[in-house]
C-alpha cells in the first residue's frame, strides 16, 4: 500500500515594516514633537475657549479642506507608485510620484495664499495666543511638506533611472512612509485648528 505524500505547506508571508528602520525612528520623533504641539494647543484652548472660537472663525475652512484633499490625493498617488514598483511597472512609478509632488505643490500654494492674507491683515505670532498657535503649527507642518517634496523629488529622480522594482523598493517605501506621515499630521491638524470648537 503506497503512502500518500503529505501536502507541502508554504510558510506564510511574515509582515515586514516597509522602508528603512531609521525612517520609522525619525517619523516617531516627528510625531512626538507634533503631539506636544497639539497637546499645548488643546491646553491653551481650554484656558481661553472664547478667544480661540472667535479667531478660529477668521480661518478659511475651504482652503483647509482643499489642502486636506490635496494631501490625501498626493498620498494616494504615492501608494500607486509603490504598488507599481512591486509589480515591476517602472514606467508608472515616476509618473505617480510626479502627480504626488504636484498635489504637494498645490498644498504649498494654497497655504502661501492663506499666510499672505493673514500677514496682509497685520496678523503675526504676537497678535494673540490663537494666532501664535495657528502660525506656529501650520508653518511647522508647511516645512515638513517642503521636506517631503524634496524627498519625493529624489525618489522621482531615482525612479526615472529604474531604481525601484519588486524586491528593491526600500528607498521608495521610506520616502512614501514620510509622505504619509505628513498627510496624517494634517488630517489631525486641520480639524483641531480649523474646525473643532
N, C-alpha and C positions, 0 to 999 in steps of 0.2 A: 504494500500500500504506500503510495507516494505521499509525502507530506506537502501540504500547501505552504508556499513561501509566505511569510508574513509581509503585509504591505509595507513599503517603506514610508516612513513618516518624516516629512521635511521639517526641519526646525523652524519655528515661527520667526518671522522677522522681528528683531528687537527694536523698540523705539529708540531713536537717537536724537540728540539735540542738534538742530541744523546750524551750520556755521561753526566758527571757532568758539571755544570756551571763553576766550578773552573778551570777545564782544558781549557775551552774556554778563560777565562781571561788570563791564562798562555800562551796559544797559541797566543793570540793577542799581549801580551807583547813581546814574542819572535819574532813575525813577524815585530813588530815595530822596534826592535833592528836591525834586518836584513835590514829593509827598510832604516835605517840610514846608515848602511854599504854600501848598494847598491847605495844610493844617493851620498855618499862620493866617491865611486869608479867612478861613472859617472862624477862627478865634476873634480876629478883628471885627468881622461882620457881626458876630454875636454881641459884641460890646456896643455897636452902634448901627443897628439894622436900618434905622430911618435914613441915615446918610448914604448907606450902600444902596438901598432901594431907590432913593431919589436920583442918584447919579448913574445907577445902572440903566435907567431909562434913556440916558443920552447915548448909549451904545447902539450901534447898528446891528440888530439881530439878523437882518437879512444877509449882511456881509459875513457875519459869523457863521450862519447856516451855509452860505455858499462856500466858505472856506472848509467847512466840515465835509461837504460834498466833494470838493476838490481833493482833499487829503484821502478820503475813503476810496475815491476813484483811482487816485495815484497808487494806493496800496494794492488795489485790485490788479492794476497793470503789472506791478512788481511781482505779485503772485503768479500771474500768467507767464512772466519771464522765467521764473524758477521752474514752473511746470514745463515750459518749452525746453529748457536746458536738460531736464530729466528725461525728456523723450527725444533728445538729440536734434531738436529743431533749431539749429543755430542761427538761422536767418531771423526767427521770431524773437529771440532773446533781446538783441539791441533795440528792435522796434518797440517792444513793450517797455523796456527801460526808458527809452526816449519819451514815450507817452506818459510814464510816471513822472519824469522830470518836468514835462510840460504842465502837468497838474500842480506840481510843487511850485513852479514859476508863477502860475496863476494865483496860488495862495499868497505868495510874497507880494504880488502886485496889489491884490485886494487889501492886504494888511498895510501896505505903504499908503494907500489912499485913506484908510482909517486913521493912521497916525497923522497924516497931513491935515486932516480935518480937525483932529483934536489939538494938535500943536498950533494950527492956524487960529484956533479959538482961544489961545493963551493957556491951554491946559498943560501942566507939567507934573513931574513927580511930587512937587511940593504943593500942588493945589489942594489936595486933601488925601485922606487915607485910602479912599476907594481908588482914586486915580493913581496913587502910588502903587497899589497892588495891580491894577489893570495894566499899567505901562510895564511894570517890572515882570509880571508873569507872562504877558503876551510877547514882550521883547525877548525874554529868556527862551521862550518857545520858538520865536522867529529865528533866533540864532541857531537853534537846533535844526530847523528846516533848512537853513543855508548849509549847515554841515552835512545834512542828509543829501542835499543836492550835489555837493562836492563828491560824496561817496558814490552816488548814482552815476555821476559823470565818469569817475574812474572805472566803475563796473561796465558802463556803456562802452568805454574805450576798449576794455579787455574783451567784452562780448563781440565787438566788431572784428577782433582778431581770432574769434572762435575758441576763446579760452574756457568756456563753460559747456560741459556736456554731462551725460549721465555718469555718475561716479566722480565727477570733478567739478562740483558746484559749491565748494566750501566758501570761496570769496563772495560769490553771488548770494549765497544764503546768509552770510554775515551782514552784508550790506542791506539785504531785504529785512533782516531782523531789526536793524537800527531804524530803517524807514517805518516799519510797522510800529515801533515804539513812539516815534514822533507823531504818528497818526493817533495812537491810543491816548497819548497825553493831551492832544487837542480835544478828543472826544470827552475827556474829563473836564478840561479847562473851559470849553465853550458853555456847557450848561451851568457850570459853577459860577462863572463870572458874568455871562450874558443873560442867563435865563432864571436861575433859581432865586427865589425871594423868601 
